[in-house]
Amino acid sequence: MTQNDIMEELSTGFIEVLAHSKGYFNLHGRDYGTDLHIREAKMRKNNGRGRYLTTGRGLDVQLKAVTEKYVTVTPTHIKYSLESKNYNDLIWRH
C-alpha cells in the first residue's frame, strides 16, 4: 500500500469507530466524492421483540488526509494545502 492509501484507510477507520460508538454505521457504496455515508440505527421494539432500523439521520463525510509535515497549527487554526479541484468539489454540493 502507498502512504496515501494507508492515511486514507486510517482516517476512514477512525471516523467509523467514532460513529459506531454512538450508534451509527457506514453505508458502503460508490465514492462519488463522499468517503463515508454515516447513518444512525436504533432498535424498534414490537411485541417484545426488537430489530434495528435506520432513523433517517445521517452525515456524509469527505475525508482529506495529510502528514504532519504539510500541516501548520496555530492557536486558532489548522492549515494545510488543498487542491482547488478538491475544494470546489466540497462546496459545489446542493
N, CA, C and O atoms as a CHARMM CRD file, in Angstrom:
* protein
*
  376
    1    1 MET  N      0.83500  -1.18100   0.00000 PROA 1      0.00000
    2    1 MET  CA     0.00000   0.00000   0.00000 PROA 1      0.00000
    3    1 MET  C      0.88100   1.24700   0.00000 PROA 1      0.00000
    4    1 MET  O      1.96500   1.26100   0.58300 PROA 1      0.00000
    5    2 THR  N      0.39700   2.28100  -0.66000 PROA 2      0.00000
    6    2 THR  CA     1.13200   3.54300  -0.64400 PROA 2      0.00000
    7    2 THR  C      0.86100   4.29000   0.65600 PROA 2      0.00000
    8    2 THR  O     -0.06100   3.94400   1.39500 PROA 2      0.00000
    9    3 GLN  N      1.65800   5.30600   0.93100 PROA 3      0.00000
   10    3 GLN  CA     1.45300   6.13000   2.12000 PROA 3      0.00000
   11    3 GLN  C      0.06700   6.77700   2.08300 PROA 3      0.00000
   12    3 GLN  O     -0.60400   6.86400   3.11100 PROA 3      0.00000
   13    4 ASN  N     -0.36400   7.23100   0.90400 PROA 4      0.00000
   14    4 ASN  CA    -1.69800   7.83300   0.77700 PROA 4      0.00000
   15    4 ASN  C     -2.79700   6.81900   1.06500 PROA 4      0.00000
   16    4 ASN  O     -3.78600   7.14900   1.71900 PROA 4      0.00000
   17    5 ASP  N     -2.63400   5.58500   0.58200 PROA 5      0.00000
   18    5 ASP  CA    -3.61900   4.53600   0.86000 PROA 5      0.00000
   19    5 ASP  C     -3.73100   4.28200   2.36100 PROA 5      0.00000
   20    5 ASP  O     -4.83100   4.14400   2.89700 PROA 5      0.00000
   21    6 ILE  N     -2.59100   4.22200   3.02600 PROA 6      0.00000
   22    6 ILE  CA    -2.57400   3.97000   4.46800 PROA 6      0.00000
   23    6 ILE  C     -3.26600   5.11000   5.21300 PROA 6      0.00000
   24    6 ILE  O     -4.07500   4.86100   6.10700 PROA 6      0.00000
   25    7 MET  N     -2.95500   6.36000   4.85500 PROA 7      0.00000
   26    7 MET  CA    -3.58800   7.50400   5.51800 PROA 7      0.00000
   27    7 MET  C     -5.09900   7.50200   5.30700 PROA 7      0.00000
   28    7 MET  O     -5.85600   7.79500   6.23200 PROA 7      0.00000
   29    8 GLU  N     -5.53700   7.17400   4.10200 PROA 8      0.00000
   30    8 GLU  CA    -6.97200   7.13200   3.80900 PROA 8      0.00000
   31    8 GLU  C     -7.66500   6.05200   4.63700 PROA 8      0.00000
   32    8 GLU  O     -8.73400   6.29700   5.19600 PROA 8      0.00000
   33    9 GLU  N     -7.07700   4.87200   4.72000 PROA 9      0.00000
   34    9 GLU  CA    -7.67200   3.77400   5.49900 PROA 9      0.00000
   35    9 GLU  C     -7.72200   4.11300   6.98900 PROA 9      0.00000
   36    9 GLU  O     -8.71500   3.82500   7.65800 PROA 9      0.00000
   37   10 LEU  N     -6.65800   4.72300   7.50900 PROA 10     0.00000
   38   10 LEU  CA    -6.64400   5.12100   8.91300 PROA 10     0.00000
   39   10 LEU  C     -7.70700   6.18200   9.20100 PROA 10     0.00000
   40   10 LEU  O     -8.40200   6.10600  10.21400 PROA 10     0.00000
   41   11 SER  N     -7.83300   7.15700   8.32600 PROA 11     0.00000
   42   11 SER  CA    -8.83500   8.20900   8.50500 PROA 11     0.00000
   43   11 SER  C    -10.24000   7.64100   8.49600 PROA 11     0.00000
   44   11 SER  O    -11.05000   7.95600   9.36700 PROA 11     0.00000
   45   12 THR  N    -10.52600   6.80700   7.51600 PROA 12     0.00000
   46   12 THR  CA   -11.85100   6.19800   7.40700 PROA 12     0.00000
   47   12 THR  C    -12.14500   5.32600   8.61800 PROA 12     0.00000
   48   12 THR  O    -13.23700   5.39200   9.18200 PROA 12     0.00000
   49   13 GLY  N    -11.18400   4.51500   9.01700 PROA 13     0.00000
   50   13 GLY  CA   -11.37300   3.63400  10.16600 PROA 13     0.00000
   51   13 GLY  C    -11.62200   4.41500  11.44900 PROA 13     0.00000
   52   13 GLY  O    -12.46000   4.01900  12.25800 PROA 13     0.00000
   53   14 PHE  N    -10.90700   5.51400  11.64400 PROA 14     0.00000
   54   14 PHE  CA   -11.07800   6.32800  12.84400 PROA 14     0.00000
   55   14 PHE  C    -12.49000   6.91100  12.91300 PROA 14     0.00000
   56   14 PHE  O    -13.13600   6.84800  13.95900 PROA 14     0.00000
   57   15 ILE  N    -12.96800   7.47400  11.80900 PROA 15     0.00000
   58   15 ILE  CA   -14.31600   8.05200  11.78000 PROA 15     0.00000
   59   15 ILE  C    -15.36500   6.95900  11.99100 PROA 15     0.00000
   60   15 ILE  O    -16.35500   7.18300  12.68700 PROA 15     0.00000
   61   16 GLU  N    -15.16000   5.78900  11.40200 PROA 16     0.00000
   62   16 GLU  CA   -16.10700   4.68800  11.60000 PROA 16     0.00000
   63   16 GLU  C    -16.17400   4.26100  13.06400 PROA 16     0.00000
   64   16 GLU  O    -17.26100   3.99500  13.57600 PROA 16     0.00000
   65   17 VAL  N    -15.03300   4.19200  13.74300 PROA 17     0.00000
   66   17 VAL  CA   -15.02200   3.82700  15.16400 PROA 17     0.00000
   67   17 VAL  C    -15.81000   4.84900  15.98100 PROA 17     0.00000
   68   17 VAL  O    -16.60200   4.47300  16.84600 PROA 17     0.00000
   69   18 LEU  N    -15.59700   6.14000  15.71200 PROA 18     0.00000
   70   18 LEU  CA   -16.34900   7.16900  16.42100 PROA 18     0.00000
   71   18 LEU  C    -17.85200   7.02000  16.16000 PROA 18     0.00000
   72   18 LEU  O    -18.66000   7.11900  17.08400 PROA 18     0.00000
   73   19 ALA  N    -18.21300   6.78600  14.91600 PROA 19     0.00000
   74   19 ALA  CA   -19.62600   6.63900  14.55600 PROA 19     0.00000
   75   19 ALA  C    -20.23600   5.41900  15.24100 PROA 19     0.00000
   76   19 ALA  O    -21.33100   5.50500  15.79600 PROA 19     0.00000
   77   20 HSD  N    -19.54100   4.29200  15.20800 PROA 20     0.00000
   78   20 HSD  CA   -20.04800   3.06000  15.83200 PROA 20     0.00000
   79   20 HSD  C    -20.29400   3.25300  17.31500 PROA 20     0.00000
   80   20 HSD  O    -21.26100   2.72300  17.86100 PROA 20     0.00000
   81   21 SER  N    -19.42500   4.00800  17.97100 PROA 21     0.00000
   82   21 SER  CA   -19.56900   4.19700  19.42000 PROA 21     0.00000
   83   21 SER  C    -20.81700   4.99300  19.77900 PROA 21     0.00000
   84   21 SER  O    -21.23400   4.99000  20.93700 PROA 21     0.00000
   85   22 LYS  N    -21.42400   5.67800  18.80400 PROA 22     0.00000
   86   22 LYS  CA   -22.62200   6.47900  19.04200 PROA 22     0.00000
   87   22 LYS  C    -23.86400   5.90000  18.36200 PROA 22     0.00000
   88   22 LYS  O    -24.89500   6.56700  18.27500 PROA 22     0.00000
   89   23 GLY  N    -23.76300   4.65000  17.87700 PROA 23     0.00000
   90   23 GLY  CA   -24.92300   4.00100  17.27800 PROA 23     0.00000
   91   23 GLY  C    -25.10700   4.26700  15.79700 PROA 23     0.00000
   92   23 GLY  O    -26.19200   4.05000  15.25800 PROA 23     0.00000
   93   24 TYR  N    -24.06200   4.73400  15.13500 PROA 24     0.00000
   94   24 TYR  CA   -24.12300   4.99600  13.69300 PROA 24     0.00000
   95   24 TYR  C    -23.27100   3.96600  12.95600 PROA 24     0.00000
   96   24 TYR  O    -22.41300   3.32000  13.55700 PROA 24     0.00000
   97   25 PHE  N    -23.50700   3.81800  11.66900 PROA 25     0.00000
   98   25 PHE  CA   -22.74100   2.88400  10.85400 PROA 25     0.00000
   99   25 PHE  C    -22.45900   3.51800   9.50900 PROA 25     0.00000
  100   25 PHE  O    -23.06300   4.53500   9.16900 PROA 25     0.00000
  101   26 ASN  N    -21.56300   2.94500   8.74600 PROA 26     0.00000
  102   26 ASN  CA   -21.19000   3.45300   7.43000 PROA 26     0.00000
  103   26 ASN  C    -21.87800   2.63000   6.35200 PROA 26     0.00000
  104   26 ASN  O    -21.72900   1.40900   6.29600 PROA 26     0.00000
  105   27 LEU  N    -22.63400   3.31400   5.49700 PROA 27     0.00000
  106   27 LEU  CA   -23.19100   2.66100   4.31500 PROA 27     0.00000
  107   27 LEU  C    -22.05800   2.55500   3.29700 PROA 27     0.00000
  108   27 LEU  O    -21.46800   3.56700   2.92100 PROA 27     0.00000
  109   28 HSD  N    -21.75800   1.36500   2.85900 PROA 28     0.00000
  110   28 HSD  CA   -20.69100   1.21000   1.86500 PROA 28     0.00000
  111   28 HSD  C    -21.29600   1.34800   0.47800 PROA 28     0.00000
  112   28 HSD  O    -22.38700   0.84800   0.20700 PROA 28     0.00000
  113   29 GLY  N    -20.58900   2.01600  -0.37000 PROA 29     0.00000
  114   29 GLY  CA   -21.08800   2.20100  -1.72400 PROA 29     0.00000
  115   29 GLY  C    -20.04100   2.86600  -2.58300 PROA 29     0.00000
  116   29 GLY  O    -18.86700   2.93700  -2.22000 PROA 29     0.00000
  117   30 ARG  N    -20.46900   3.33900  -3.69700 PROA 30     0.00000
  118   30 ARG  CA   -19.55300   4.02000  -4.61200 PROA 30     0.00000
  119   30 ARG  C    -19.11600   5.35000  -4.03000 PROA 30     0.00000
  120   30 ARG  O    -19.86500   5.99900  -3.29900 PROA 30     0.00000
  121   31 ASP  N    -17.89300   5.75000  -4.36300 PROA 31     0.00000
  122   31 ASP  CA   -17.34700   7.01600  -3.88700 PROA 31     0.00000
  123   31 ASP  C    -17.43000   8.03700  -5.01800 PROA 31     0.00000
  124   31 ASP  O    -16.58700   8.06300  -5.91500 PROA 31     0.00000
  125   32 TYR  N    -18.45700   8.87300  -4.96000 PROA 32     0.00000
  126   32 TYR  CA   -18.56500   9.99400  -5.89600 PROA 32     0.00000
  127   32 TYR  C    -18.26000  11.28100  -5.15000 PROA 32     0.00000
  128   32 TYR  O    -19.06000  12.21600  -5.15300 PROA 32     0.00000
  129   33 GLY  N    -17.09500  11.32300  -4.50900 PROA 33     0.00000
  130   33 GLY  CA   -16.69300  12.49600  -3.75500 PROA 33     0.00000
  131   33 GLY  C    -17.05500  12.42200  -2.28900 PROA 33     0.00000
  132   33 GLY  O    -16.74000  13.34500  -1.53800 PROA 33     0.00000
  133   34 THR  N    -17.70600  11.35700  -1.85500 PROA 34     0.00000
  134   34 THR  CA   -18.06100  11.17900  -0.45400 PROA 34     0.00000
  135   34 THR  C    -17.43700   9.87700   0.02100 PROA 34     0.00000
  136   34 THR  O    -17.70900   8.81100  -0.53200 PROA 34     0.00000
  137   35 ASP  N    -16.60100   9.96500   1.04500 PROA 35     0.00000
  138   35 ASP  CA   -15.89300   8.77800   1.52700 PROA 35     0.00000
  139   35 ASP  C    -16.72900   7.92700   2.46800 PROA 35     0.00000
  140   35 ASP  O    -16.63800   6.69900   2.44500 PROA 35     0.00000
  141   36 LEU  N    -17.54200   8.57100   3.29600 PROA 36     0.00000
  142   36 LEU  CA   -18.35400   7.84100   4.27100 PROA 36     0.00000
  143   36 LEU  C    -19.78600   8.34600   4.23000 PROA 36     0.00000
  144   36 LEU  O    -20.02800   9.54400   4.08200 PROA 36     0.00000
  145   37 HSD  N    -20.71200   7.44400   4.35800 PROA 37     0.00000
  146   37 HSD  CA   -22.13200   7.76700   4.48400 PROA 37     0.00000
  147   37 HSD  C    -22.56200   7.21400   5.84100 PROA 37     0.00000
  148   37 HSD  O    -22.96200   6.05500   5.94700 PROA 37     0.00000
  149   38 ILE  N    -22.47600   8.04300   6.86900 PROA 38     0.00000
  150   38 ILE  CA   -22.74600   7.61000   8.23700 PROA 38     0.00000
  151   38 ILE  C    -24.25000   7.73800   8.49600 PROA 38     0.00000
  152   38 ILE  O    -24.83400   8.79700   8.26600 PROA 38     0.00000
  153   39 ARG  N    -24.87600   6.65400   8.97400 PROA 39     0.00000
  154   39 ARG  CA   -26.30800   6.64400   9.24800 PROA 39     0.00000
  155   39 ARG  C    -26.56200   6.12100  10.65500 PROA 39     0.00000
  156   39 ARG  O    -25.82200   5.27700  11.15900 PROA 39     0.00000
  157   40 GLU  N    -27.62200   6.63400  11.28400 PROA 40     0.00000
  158   40 GLU  CA   -27.98900   6.19700  12.62200 PROA 40     0.00000
  159   40 GLU  C    -28.89300   4.97900  12.54100 PROA 40     0.00000
  160   40 GLU  O    -29.75100   4.88200  11.66400 PROA 40     0.00000
  161   41 ALA  N    -28.69100   4.05600  13.46400 PROA 41     0.00000
  162   41 ALA  CA   -29.55000   2.87700  13.57900 PROA 41     0.00000
  163   41 ALA  C    -30.01000   2.76900  15.03000 PROA 41     0.00000
  164   41 ALA  O    -29.20900   2.88200  15.95800 PROA 41     0.00000
  165   42 LYS  N    -31.31700   2.54800  15.21100 PROA 42     0.00000
  166   42 LYS  CA   -31.86700   2.37200  16.55600 PROA 42     0.00000
  167   42 LYS  C    -32.79700   1.17300  16.55900 PROA 42     0.00000
  168   42 LYS  O    -33.35500   0.78000  15.53400 PROA 42     0.00000
  169   43 MET  N    -32.94500   0.60200  17.75800 PROA 43     0.00000
  170   43 MET  CA   -33.81600  -0.55800  17.89100 PROA 43     0.00000
  171   43 MET  C    -35.27500  -0.11400  17.97100 PROA 43     0.00000
  172   43 MET  O    -35.61800   0.80500  18.71400 PROA 43     0.00000
  173   44 ARG  N    -36.10900  -0.76900  17.20600 PROA 44     0.00000
  174   44 ARG  CA   -37.56200  -0.57000  17.25600 PROA 44     0.00000
  175   44 ARG  C    -38.15600  -1.81700  17.88400 PROA 44     0.00000
  176   44 ARG  O    -37.98300  -2.92400  17.37400 PROA 44     0.00000
  177   45 LYS  N    -38.85200  -1.63300  18.98700 PROA 45     0.00000
  178   45 LYS  CA   -39.44700  -2.78300  19.66700 PROA 45     0.00000
  179   45 LYS  C    -40.89100  -2.94600  19.22100 PROA 45     0.00000
  180   45 LYS  O    -41.63400  -1.97600  19.07200 PROA 45     0.00000
  181   46 ASN  N    -41.26400  -4.20500  19.01100 PROA 46     0.00000
  182   46 ASN  CA   -42.61500  -4.52800  18.58400 PROA 46     0.00000
  183   46 ASN  C    -42.99100  -5.86700  19.20400 PROA 46     0.00000
  184   46 ASN  O    -42.35900  -6.88300  18.91600 PROA 46     0.00000
  185   47 ASN  N    -44.02300  -5.87900  20.06000 PROA 47     0.00000
  186   47 ASN  CA   -44.46700  -7.09900  20.72500 PROA 47     0.00000
  187   47 ASN  C    -43.33700  -7.78700  21.48500 PROA 47     0.00000
  188   47 ASN  O    -43.21400  -9.01200  21.45000 PROA 47     0.00000
  189   48 GLY  N    -42.51400  -6.99700  22.16900 PROA 48     0.00000
  190   48 GLY  CA   -41.43300  -7.55500  22.96700 PROA 48     0.00000
  191   48 GLY  C    -40.20100  -7.94900  22.18500 PROA 48     0.00000
  192   48 GLY  O    -39.19700  -8.33900  22.78000 PROA 48     0.00000
  193   49 ARG  N    -40.24900  -7.86000  20.89100 PROA 49     0.00000
  194   49 ARG  CA   -39.08800  -8.17900  20.05100 PROA 49     0.00000
  195   49 ARG  C    -38.54600  -6.88700  19.46300 PROA 49     0.00000
  196   49 ARG  O    -39.27100  -5.90500  19.30400 PROA 49     0.00000
  197   50 GLY  N    -37.28400  -6.90800  19.15100 PROA 50     0.00000
  198   50 GLY  CA   -36.68200  -5.70700  18.59600 PROA 50     0.00000
  199   50 GLY  C    -35.90400  -5.98200  17.33300 PROA 50     0.00000
  200   50 GLY  O    -35.40300  -7.08400  17.10700 PROA 50     0.00000
  201   51 ARG  N    -35.81700  -4.95900  16.52500 PROA 51     0.00000
  202   51 ARG  CA   -34.97300  -5.02400  15.33600 PROA 51     0.00000
  203   51 ARG  C    -34.42800  -3.63600  15.06900 PROA 51     0.00000
  204   51 ARG  O    -35.05400  -2.62900  15.40000 PROA 51     0.00000
  205   52 TYR  N    -33.25400  -3.60100  14.46600 PROA 52     0.00000
  206   52 TYR  CA   -32.60800  -2.32600  14.19500 PROA 52     0.00000
  207   52 TYR  C    -33.04100  -1.79500  12.83600 PROA 52     0.00000
  208   52 TYR  O    -33.11400  -2.52800  11.85000 PROA 52     0.00000
  209   53 LEU  N    -33.32700  -0.49400  12.81500 PROA 53     0.00000
  210   53 LEU  CA   -33.70800   0.20400  11.58800 PROA 53     0.00000
  211   53 LEU  C    -32.95900   1.52500  11.50900 PROA 53     0.00000
  212   53 LEU  O    -32.56800   2.07900  12.53700 PROA 53     0.00000
  213   54 THR  N    -32.75800   2.02600  10.32200 PROA 54     0.00000
  214   54 THR  CA   -32.15500   3.34500  10.18700 PROA 54     0.00000
  215   54 THR  C    -33.20700   4.39400  10.53600 PROA 54     0.00000
  216   54 THR  O    -34.39400   4.21700  10.26000 PROA 54     0.00000
  217   55 THR  N    -32.75400   5.48400  11.14500 PROA 55     0.00000
  218   55 THR  CA   -33.67200   6.52800  11.60500 PROA 55     0.00000
  219   55 THR  C    -33.85900   7.64500  10.59100 PROA 55     0.00000
  220   55 THR  O    -34.75300   8.47600  10.74900 PROA 55     0.00000
  221   56 GLY  N    -33.04200   7.67700   9.56600 PROA 56     0.00000
  222   56 GLY  CA   -33.08300   8.78700   8.62100 PROA 56     0.00000
  223   56 GLY  C    -32.06600   9.87400   8.94500 PROA 56     0.00000
  224   56 GLY  O    -31.82900  10.77100   8.13600 PROA 56     0.00000
  225   57 ARG  N    -31.46900   9.79200  10.12300 PROA 57     0.00000
  226   57 ARG  CA   -30.42600  10.75200  10.48400 PROA 57     0.00000
  227   57 ARG  C    -29.10000  10.27600   9.93100 PROA 57     0.00000
  228   57 ARG  O    -28.76800   9.09500  10.02300 PROA 57     0.00000
  229   58 GLY  N    -28.33700  11.20200   9.35200 PROA 58     0.00000
  230   58 GLY  CA   -27.05900  10.79000   8.80700 PROA 58     0.00000
  231   58 GLY  C    -26.14400  11.95300   8.50100 PROA 58     0.00000
  232   58 GLY  O    -26.51000  13.12100   8.62900 PROA 58     0.00000
  233   59 LEU  N    -24.95700  11.59700   8.09600 PROA 59     0.00000
  234   59 LEU  CA   -23.92200  12.56400   7.78300 PROA 59     0.00000
  235   59 LEU  C    -23.06200  11.99200   6.66400 PROA 59     0.00000
  236   59 LEU  O    -22.58400  10.86200   6.75900 PROA 59     0.00000
  237   60 ASP  N    -22.86800  12.77000   5.60900 PROA 60     0.00000
  238   60 ASP  CA   -21.96100  12.37400   4.53700 PROA 60     0.00000
  239   60 ASP  C    -20.62200  13.06700   4.76900 PROA 60     0.00000
  240   60 ASP  O    -20.57700  14.26300   5.05800 PROA 60     0.00000
  241   61 VAL  N    -19.53000  12.31000   4.64000 PROA 61     0.00000
  242   61 VAL  CA   -18.20700  12.81500   5.00400 PROA 61     0.00000
  243   61 VAL  C    -17.23800  12.66300   3.83900 PROA 61     0.00000
  244   61 VAL  O    -17.15700  11.60600   3.21200 PROA 61     0.00000
  245   62 GLN  N    -16.50700  13.73300   3.56300 PROA 62     0.00000
  246   62 GLN  CA   -15.39400  13.69200   2.61700 PROA 62     0.00000
  247   62 GLN  C    -14.12900  13.88600   3.43100 PROA 62     0.00000
  248   62 GLN  O    -13.95400  14.93100   4.05700 PROA 62     0.00000
  249   63 LEU  N    -13.25200  12.91000   3.43600 PROA 63     0.00000
  250   63 LEU  CA   -12.02700  12.97100   4.23500 PROA 63     0.00000
  251   63 LEU  C    -10.84600  13.42000   3.38700 PROA 63     0.00000
  252   63 LEU  O    -10.73800  13.08000   2.20900 PROA 63     0.00000
  253   64 LYS  N     -9.97800  14.18100   4.00400 PROA 64     0.00000
  254   64 LYS  CA    -8.70200  14.55400   3.40500 PROA 64     0.00000
  255   64 LYS  C     -7.62400  14.25100   4.43600 PROA 64     0.00000
  256   64 LYS  O     -7.73400  14.67300   5.58700 PROA 64     0.00000
  257   65 ALA  N     -6.60300  13.53800   4.04300 PROA 65     0.00000
  258   65 ALA  CA    -5.53100  13.16300   4.96200 PROA 65     0.00000
  259   65 ALA  C     -4.20000  13.71200   4.45500 PROA 65     0.00000
  260   65 ALA  O     -3.87800  13.62100   3.27100 PROA 65     0.00000
  261   66 VAL  N     -3.43700  14.28500   5.38800 PROA 66     0.00000
  262   66 VAL  CA    -2.09800  14.77400   5.07700 PROA 66     0.00000
  263   66 VAL  C     -1.18100  14.38800   6.21900 PROA 66     0.00000
  264   66 VAL  O     -1.64100  14.12700   7.33100 PROA 66     0.00000
  265   67 THR  N      0.11400  14.35000   5.95000 PROA 67     0.00000
  266   67 THR  CA     1.08000  14.07800   7.01000 PROA 67     0.00000
  267   67 THR  C      1.41000  15.38200   7.73800 PROA 67     0.00000
  268   67 THR  O      1.17300  16.47300   7.21900 PROA 67     0.00000
  269   68 GLU  N      1.95300  15.25300   8.93300 PROA 68     0.00000
  270   68 GLU  CA     2.23700  16.41900   9.77900 PROA 68     0.00000
  271   68 GLU  C      3.11900  17.46300   9.10700 PROA 68     0.00000
  272   68 GLU  O      2.97600  18.65600   9.37400 PROA 68     0.00000
  273   69 LYS  N      4.02900  17.02800   8.23800 PROA 69     0.00000
  274   69 LYS  CA     4.95100  17.99600   7.64300 PROA 69     0.00000
  275   69 LYS  C      4.23000  18.98900   6.73300 PROA 69     0.00000
  276   69 LYS  O      4.80500  20.02200   6.38900 PROA 69     0.00000
  277   70 TYR  N      2.97600  18.70500   6.32800 PROA 70     0.00000
  278   70 TYR  CA     2.20700  19.60800   5.47200 PROA 70     0.00000
  279   70 TYR  C      1.16700  20.40600   6.24700 PROA 70     0.00000
  280   70 TYR  O      0.34600  21.09400   5.64100 PROA 70     0.00000
  281   71 VAL  N      1.18600  20.32700   7.57900 PROA 71     0.00000
  282   71 VAL  CA     0.18100  20.98500   8.41200 PROA 71     0.00000
  283   71 VAL  C      0.83800  22.07400   9.25100 PROA 71     0.00000
  284   71 VAL  O      1.92400  21.88500   9.79900 PROA 71     0.00000
  285   72 THR  N      0.16500  23.21300   9.34300 PROA 72     0.00000
  286   72 THR  CA     0.57800  24.29700  10.21900 PROA 72     0.00000
  287   72 THR  C     -0.50700  24.48700  11.27000 PROA 72     0.00000
  288   72 THR  O     -1.67200  24.70400  10.93400 PROA 72     0.00000
  289   73 VAL  N     -0.12700  24.40700  12.53500 PROA 73     0.00000
  290   73 VAL  CA    -1.08600  24.56400  13.62700 PROA 73     0.00000
  291   73 VAL  C     -0.82500  25.89000  14.32700 PROA 73     0.00000
  292   73 VAL  O      0.29500  26.17100  14.75400 PROA 73     0.00000
  293   74 THR  N     -1.88200  26.71000  14.44200 PROA 74     0.00000
  294   74 THR  CA    -1.81600  27.96600  15.18700 PROA 74     0.00000
  295   74 THR  C     -2.81000  27.85600  16.33800 PROA 74     0.00000
  296   74 THR  O     -3.56300  26.88400  16.40400 PROA 74     0.00000
  297   75 PRO  N     -2.83000  28.83100  17.24700 PROA 75     0.00000
  298   75 PRO  CA    -3.79100  28.75800  18.35000 PROA 75     0.00000
  299   75 PRO  C     -5.25700  28.73100  17.89200 PROA 75     0.00000
  300   75 PRO  O     -6.12200  28.24200  18.61900 PROA 75     0.00000
  301   76 THR  N     -5.53300  29.24800  16.70900 PROA 76     0.00000
  302   76 THR  CA    -6.93400  29.33300  16.25900 PROA 76     0.00000
  303   76 THR  C     -7.24600  28.54000  14.99000 PROA 76     0.00000
  304   76 THR  O     -8.41500  28.41000  14.62700 PROA 76     0.00000
  305   77 HSD  N     -6.22900  28.00800  14.30700 PROA 77     0.00000
  306   77 HSD  CA    -6.46800  27.34700  13.02300 PROA 77     0.00000
  307   77 HSD  C     -5.56400  26.13600  12.83000 PROA 77     0.00000
  308   77 HSD  O     -4.49600  26.01800  13.43000 PROA 77     0.00000
  309   78 ILE  N     -6.03100  25.25600  11.98100 PROA 78     0.00000
  310   78 ILE  CA    -5.20400  24.18100  11.43900 PROA 78     0.00000
  311   78 ILE  C     -5.19700  24.40500   9.93800 PROA 78     0.00000
  312   78 ILE  O     -6.25300  24.39700   9.30400 PROA 78     0.00000
  313   79 LYS  N     -4.01300  24.60700   9.35900 PROA 79     0.00000
  314   79 LYS  CA    -3.89400  24.93800   7.94400 PROA 79     0.00000
  315   79 LYS  C     -3.16800  23.83100   7.18700 PROA 79     0.00000
  316   79 LYS  O     -2.18800  23.26500   7.67100 PROA 79     0.00000
  317   80 TYR  N     -3.66500  23.53800   5.99900 PROA 80     0.00000
  318   80 TYR  CA    -2.97300  22.64100   5.08600 PROA 80     0.00000
  319   80 TYR  C     -3.41900  22.96600   3.67600 PROA 80     0.00000
  320   80 TYR  O     -4.48400  23.54800   3.46900 PROA 80     0.00000
  321   81 SER  N     -2.61400  22.59400   2.72200 PROA 81     0.00000
  322   81 SER  CA    -2.90100  22.88700   1.33300 PROA 81     0.00000
  323   81 SER  C     -3.93500  21.90300   0.79300 PROA 81     0.00000
  324   81 SER  O     -3.82700  20.69300   0.99100 PROA 81     0.00000
  325   82 LEU  N     -4.93100  22.44300   0.11300 PROA 82     0.00000
  326   82 LEU  CA    -5.96400  21.62300  -0.50700 PROA 82     0.00000
  327   82 LEU  C     -6.07100  22.05700  -1.96200 PROA 82     0.00000
  328   82 LEU  O     -6.23700  23.24100  -2.25900 PROA 82     0.00000
  329   83 GLU  N     -5.97500  21.09300  -2.85800 PROA 83     0.00000
  330   83 GLU  CA    -6.06900  21.42600  -4.27500 PROA 83     0.00000
  331   83 GLU  C     -7.41300  22.07200  -4.56800 PROA 83     0.00000
  332   83 GLU  O     -8.43300  21.69500  -3.99100 PROA 83     0.00000
  333   84 SER  N     -7.40800  23.05700  -5.47700 PROA 84     0.00000
  334   84 SER  CA    -8.64100  23.79000  -5.77000 PROA 84     0.00000
  335   84 SER  C     -9.73600  22.86700  -6.29400 PROA 84     0.00000
  336   84 SER  O    -10.91000  23.10400  -6.01100 PROA 84     0.00000
  337   85 LYS  N     -9.39300  21.82100  -7.05100 PROA 85     0.00000
  338   85 LYS  CA   -10.42000  20.91200  -7.55400 PROA 85     0.00000
  339   85 LYS  C    -11.12600  20.18700  -6.40800 PROA 85     0.00000
  340   85 LYS  O    -12.33400  19.95700  -6.47300 PROA 85     0.00000
  341   86 ASN  N    -10.37700  19.82500  -5.35200 PROA 86     0.00000
  342   86 ASN  CA   -10.98400  19.18000  -4.18900 PROA 86     0.00000
  343   86 ASN  C    -11.86900  20.14500  -3.40800 PROA 86     0.00000
  344   86 ASN  O    -12.96000  19.78100  -2.96800 PROA 86     0.00000
  345   87 TYR  N    -11.38900  21.38800  -3.23900 PROA 87     0.00000
  346   87 TYR  CA   -12.18900  22.39300  -2.55800 PROA 87     0.00000
  347   87 TYR  C    -13.47900  22.65000  -3.32900 PROA 87     0.00000
  348   87 TYR  O    -14.55900  22.70100  -2.74100 PROA 87     0.00000
  349   88 ASN  N    -13.36500  22.81300  -4.64300 PROA 88     0.00000
  350   88 ASN  CA   -14.54800  23.08200  -5.46700 PROA 88     0.00000
  351   88 ASN  C    -15.54200  21.91900  -5.39300 PROA 88     0.00000
  352   88 ASN  O    -16.75100  22.15100  -5.39200 PROA 88     0.00000
  353   89 ASP  N    -15.06100  20.68300  -5.33200 PROA 89     0.00000
  354   89 ASP  CA   -15.96100  19.52800  -5.17900 PROA 89     0.00000
  355   89 ASP  C    -16.73100  19.61400  -3.86900 PROA 89     0.00000
  356   89 ASP  O    -17.91500  19.27800  -3.82200 PROA 89     0.00000
  357   90 LEU  N    -16.06300  20.06500  -2.79500 PROA 90     0.00000
  358   90 LEU  CA   -16.71300  20.15600  -1.48500 PROA 90     0.00000
  359   90 LEU  C    -17.79400  21.23300  -1.45000 PROA 90     0.00000
  360   90 LEU  O    -18.85000  21.01600  -0.85600 PROA 90     0.00000
  361   91 ILE  N    -17.55800  22.38000  -2.07000 PROA 91     0.00000
  362   91 ILE  CA   -18.52300  23.47400  -1.99400 PROA 91     0.00000
  363   91 ILE  C    -19.59000  23.40500  -3.07400 PROA 91     0.00000
  364   91 ILE  O    -20.58500  24.12400  -2.98300 PROA 91     0.00000
  365   92 TRP  N    -19.42500  22.57200  -4.09000 PROA 92     0.00000
  366   92 TRP  CA   -20.36100  22.50400  -5.20900 PROA 92     0.00000
  367   92 TRP  C    -21.68200  21.84600  -4.82800 PROA 92     0.00000
  368   92 TRP  O    -22.69600  22.10400  -5.47700 PROA 92     0.00000
  369   93 ARG  N    -21.70100  21.02200  -3.81600 PROA 93     0.00000
  370   93 ARG  CA   -22.89300  20.25000  -3.45800 PROA 93     0.00000
  371   93 ARG  C    -24.10900  21.14100  -3.26000 PROA 93     0.00000
  372   93 ARG  O    -23.99600  22.26800  -2.77700 PROA 93     0.00000
  373   94 HSD  N    -25.25500  20.63500  -3.63200 PROA 94     0.00000
  374   94 HSD  CA   -26.51100  21.39100  -3.48800 PROA 94     0.00000
  375   94 HSD  C    -27.20500  21.00800  -2.21200 PROA 94     0.00000
  376   94 HSD  O    -28.27700  21.53300  -1.91100 PROA 94     0.00000
